[in-house]
Amino acid sequence: MITPEALYKKRREFMKLGAGALISSSLLSSKLLALNFTSDTNTKKLKISDEELATNYVNFYEFSTNKKRAVALAQNFNTQNWKIELSGEIEKPLSLSMEDILKFPLEEKIYRFRCVETWSMVVPWVGFELRRLIDMAKPTSEAKFVKFTTLLDKKQFPDQASFFPVVEYPYVEGLRMDEAMHPLTLLAVGMYKKALKPQNGAPIRLVVPWKYGFKSIKSIVKIEFVKEQPKSTWEKYAPNEYGFYANVNPEVAHPRWSQAHERALGDFFTQPTLMFNGYEKEVSSLYAGMDLRKNY
């Protein structure tokens, strides 16, 4: 059978378009995957969680409260032309592209990650210390807290468009300035040596390893330096359950379940929860003299 010339030309045009799309997609992926970073030597000998588990067992309520459903819905998330706005008590407001962000020296950080739901994992993140960004922003002496905000986009986030959203959007989190300046506090752009996947908070998220996971705000578009302690999303939703500090403390139970033990992803047995998620030596001085039961 001979293909008609007109159909043949259309097919050729389609193939060119398809190849172009594949090439541009491939180039984009290569650019994102080719993160230039220094590797973590894992001196603590932490057992890294399976990548498939860590990238498919997620909480991203903007997509869905169902972990698997959230992963599926996140796959078409568009992060092109992403901007992060810096404002508030700083010398001059800034707008950074991801190209600007990727100019920061990136490093791999293998951190424990603990969810208030009592599951945990160990993740090799790729990112840079938040304090590097803070130094660039030049906050004034009036800046006492750092407030983070997730993208508000009802076209991309189904729960934001819902008549009865799970929480108030956009998602907001905050840190005290000294917490934000701590060298463990990371702005992550990748994990498992690759760019963040949409369900894990692409293109940029916060990682604070001694705090519960809900502090690790995803898909950040705004960072504000403020005088007063910001009201975080979960603190507004249930202040008796989710305090501002969110420090991992096995002695303070969630009102509906214990935090004394946790189950690592992929493990059958539970293990004791460590104070400050195993980072007590590094961060306990930040809370000297504070009542860690009251300031949960």
C-alpha positions in Angstrom: 0.0 0.0 0.0 1.4 3.5 -1.0 1.0 6.3 1.5 -0.7 9.4 0.0 1.8 12.3 -0.3 -0.3 14.7 1.8 -0.5 12.1 4.6 3.2 11.3 4.3 4.1 15.1 4.7 1.8 15.4 7.7 3.4 12.3 9.2 6.9 13.8 8.6 5.8 17.1 10.3 4.4 15.1 13.2 7.6 13.1 13.6 9.6 16.3 13.6 7.4 17.9 16.2 7.5 14.7 18.3 11.3 14.4 18.0 11.6 18.1 18.9 9.4 17.6 22.0 11.4 14.6 23.0 14.7 16.4 22.6 13.5 19.5 24.4 12.1 17.3 27.2 15.4 15.3 27.3 17.5 18.5 27.4 15.4 19.9 30.2 15.6 16.6 32.2 19.4 16.5 31.6 19.8 20.0 32.8 17.8 19.3 35.9 19.4 16.0 36.5 23.0 17.3 36.0 23.1 18.8 39.5 26.6 19.8 40.3 27.1 19.0 44.0 29.6 17.6 46.5 28.7 14.2 47.9 27.9 13.3 51.5 30.3 10.7 52.9 27.6 9.5 55.3 29.8 9.6 58.3 26.9 8.6 60.5 26.4 5.4 58.5 22.7 6.0 58.0 20.8 3.4 56.1 19.4 5.2 53.1 15.7 4.5 52.3 14.8 2.9 49.1 14.3 5.6 46.4 11.0 4.1 45.1 9.5 4.2 48.6 10.8 7.7 49.4 9.5 9.2 46.2 6.1 7.5 46.2 5.1 7.7 49.9 4.4 11.4 50.2 2.2 14.0 51.8 1.3 16.7 49.4 -2.3 17.7 50.3 -2.5 20.3 47.5 -2.8 17.3 45.1 -4.5 14.8 47.4 -4.6 13.5 51.0 -4.1 10.0 49.5 -0.4 9.4 49.1 -0.6 7.3 45.9 -3.2 9.6 44.4 -1.0 12.6 45.1 1.9 11.0 43.3 -0.3 10.4 40.2 -1.8 13.8 40.2 1.6 15.5 40.5 3.1 14.1 37.3 2.0 17.0 35.1 3.0 19.7 37.6 4.5 22.6 35.6 7.5 24.3 37.2 8.7 26.3 34.2 9.7 29.9 34.8 9.6 29.3 38.6 10.2 32.4 40.7 11.0 32.8 44.4 10.1 36.2 45.8 12.1 37.4 48.8 10.6 40.3 50.8 10.0 41.8 54.2 12.7 43.0 56.5 15.5 42.9 54.0 17.6 45.6 52.3 15.9 45.1 49.0 13.2 42.8 47.7 14.5 40.1 45.3 13.1 37.8 42.7 15.1 34.7 42.0 14.7 32.2 39.1 15.7 28.6 39.4 18.7 29.5 37.4 19.7 31.9 40.1 19.0 29.3 42.8 21.2 26.7 41.1 24.1 29.1 41.3 24.4 28.4 45.0 27.0 25.7 45.8 25.0 22.5 46.0 25.9 19.7 48.4 24.4 16.3 49.2 23.1 15.9 52.7 22.0 12.6 54.0 19.3 13.3 56.7 16.8 11.5 58.8 13.2 12.4 58.0 10.5 11.9 60.6 6.8 12.4 60.0 4.3 13.1 62.8 2.3 10.2 61.4 5.2 8.1 62.9 6.8 6.9 59.7 10.4 7.8 58.9 13.0 7.5 56.2 16.6 8.5 55.5 17.0 10.7 52.4 20.1 11.9 50.4 19.0 15.4 49.6 20.8 17.8 47.3 20.6 21.5 48.1 22.3 24.3 49.9 22.2 25.8 53.4 19.4 28.3 53.8 21.7 30.7 55.5 23.5 31.3 52.2 20.3 32.7 50.8 19.6 34.7 54.0 23.1 36.2 53.7 22.4 37.3 50.2 19.0 38.8 51.2 20.7 40.9 53.9 17.9 40.9 56.5 17.7 43.9 58.8 17.8 43.7 62.6 14.0 43.7 62.6 13.8 40.2 61.0 13.1 37.7 63.7 11.4 34.9 61.7 11.4 33.5 58.2 8.0 32.8 56.6 7.7 30.4 53.6 4.8 30.1 51.2 3.9 27.4 48.7 2.5 28.1 45.3 -1.2 28.9 45.1 -2.5 27.6 41.7 -5.9 26.1 41.6 -5.4 24.9 38.1 -2.6 22.7 39.1 -3.5 21.8 42.7 -6.9 20.0 42.9 -7.4 20.4 46.6 -6.9 24.2 46.4 -9.8 24.3 43.9 -12.0 22.1 46.1 -15.1 23.5 47.7 -13.9 22.1 51.0 -10.1 22.1 51.0 -8.3 20.1 53.6 -6.4 23.1 55.0 -6.2 26.8 54.4 -4.1 27.6 51.3 -1.5 28.7 50.4 0.5 26.4 52.7 2.6 28.5 55.1 5.5 27.6 57.3 8.0 29.4 59.5 11.3 29.3 61.3 12.9 31.4 64.0 15.9 33.2 62.5 18.4 31.2 64.4 16.8 28.0 63.2 16.8 29.2 59.7 20.5 30.1 60.0 21.5 26.7 61.4 23.9 24.9 59.0 21.6 21.8 59.0 18.7 23.8 57.5 18.5 23.1 53.8 16.8 24.4 50.7 16.6 21.2 48.6 16.4 21.1 44.9 17.1 17.4 44.5 17.2 14.0 46.2 18.9 10.7 45.3 21.3 12.7 43.1 18.5 13.9 40.8 16.2 16.9 40.6 13.2 16.8 42.9 10.2 15.1 41.5 6.9 17.0 41.5 5.4 14.9 44.4 8.5 15.6 46.5 8.2 19.4 46.3 9.7 20.4 43.0 11.5 22.6 42.2 12.5 23.7 45.7 11.6 22.8 49.2 12.7 23.2 52.8 14.3 20.4 54.8 14.8 20.8 58.6 15.9 17.4 59.8 15.3 17.8 63.5 11.7 18.8 63.0 8.6 16.8 61.9 8.1 16.6 58.2 5.2 19.0 57.9 7.8 21.8 58.5 9.4 20.8 55.2 7.3 23.1 53.0 7.2 22.1 49.3 7.2 24.1 46.0 8.2 27.4 47.6 7.4 30.6 45.8 7.8 33.2 48.6 10.2 33.7 51.5 9.5 36.6 53.8 11.5 38.0 56.7 9.1 39.1 59.4 9.1 40.7 62.9 6.4 38.5 64.3 6.1 34.7 64.5 4.1 33.6 61.4 1.1 31.4 61.9 1.8 28.2 60.1 -0.8 26.2 58.2 -1.0 23.2 60.6 -0.8 25.4 63.6 -3.9 27.3 62.4 -5.6 24.0 61.5 -5.1 22.3 64.9 -3.0 24.3 67.3 -3.4 21.7 70.1 -1.8 19.1 67.8 0.7 20.9 65.7 2.9 23.5 67.4 5.0 26.1 65.7 8.3 24.5 66.7 7.5 20.9 65.6 10.7 19.6 67.1 10.8 15.8 67.2 10.3 14.9 70.9 9.4 11.3 71.7 8.2 12.5 75.2 5.5 14.6 73.7 2.7 12.5 72.3 0.4 13.7 69.6 -3.1 14.0 71.2 -4.3 11.0 69.3 -1.2 8.8 69.2 2.3 8.3 70.7 5.5 9.6 69.2 7.7 7.3 71.2 8.3 5.0 68.3 8.5 5.2 64.5 8.6 2.8 61.5 11.1 3.3 58.8 9.8 2.9 55.3 10.3 -0.7 54.2 10.8 -2.0 57.8 8.3 -4.2 59.6 9.4 -3.5 63.2 9.3 -0.1 64.8 12.3 1.7 66.5 12.5 4.2 69.3 12.1 7.8 68.2 15.3 9.9 68.9 15.2 13.3 70.5 15.4 16.0 67.8 15.3 13.1 65.3 18.9 12.2 66.2 20.3 15.7 65.9 20.2 16.6 69.6 23.9 17.3 69.8 23.7 19.8 66.9 20.5 21.7 67.7 19.6 21.4 71.4 21.4 24.7 72.2 18.8 26.5 70.1 16.2 25.7 72.8 18.2 26.1 76.0 15.9 27.0 78.8 12.7 26.4 76.8 9.9 24.1 78.0 9.9 21.6 75.2 6.6 20.2 76.3 4.9 23.5 76.1 6.8 24.7 73.0 6.0 21.6 70.9 
